[in-house]
Amino acid sequence: MITASEVRVRYAETDQMGVAYHTNYLVWCEVGRTDFIRALGASYAEMEAAGVMLAVAEAKVRYHASARYDDVLRVETRLTAVGSRSVTFEYGIKRVPAPGVVDGTRLVTASTMLVSVAPGGRLTPIPPRFRALLDAARHVDD
């Protein structure tokens, strides 16, 4: 299963030259990740209400090209691994075709591994309902 989210680069996300600042790509990955979970019929808010939070334990980002102010970006998100206490996502961020803009330029490939933590910060199993949704989504690609 792959989900797609669109974001527009805001002026505040760029430097003086109009180029998107590198850390914003992780924010856009988060948009993709939350939209992915929402597409499963759940939300981060529901997980938190169940006493569990997902904390980023690892992030890898490969920059291929720069996004610029007012570009529309497509964040494609795919679940690649699910464990009892962790989940891993991969992302591809591309520029959406627009007049005068190179079509579909790959900007970033990334991955994040998140761990399930209780409010006190200790590792805890992903609740069964959410684990079942994640497992089902993971196996769509198999």
C-alpha positions, 0 to 999 in steps of 0.5 A: 500500500502506498499513499500520496499526500500533497504539500505546498512549500511555504515561504517560511520553509525556505531560506533567503534564496527561496530553497526549502530548508533541509529539515522540512523534508522530515516534517513532510515525511510526517505529513505522509506518515500521518496520512498513511495511518489515517488511510488505514482508518486510524489516527495518531490521536487515537493511538495517544488516547490508547496510551501509546505514542510513536517516537522517531528512533531513526531517520535517513534522508537522501537529498537529490534536488531542492524544493523551492518556494511555492512548489507543490510536492507529492509525498509517497509513503509506504510501510516497509516493516512492522514489529511488536514495538516498531514500525518503519516507513519509506518516503519519496518526495517529488515535485508535482508537475506545474507550468514552467516546472520540471515534471516529477523531479525526485527531491528526496528519498527517506525512511523513518523507524518509529518505536512505540512508547508509553507516556513515561517514555518506556518501550511498549507494544503497539496496541493490537488494533493498530498492530493489526491495521499496520500488519494488513497494510504491510502485506498489501505489498507482498 
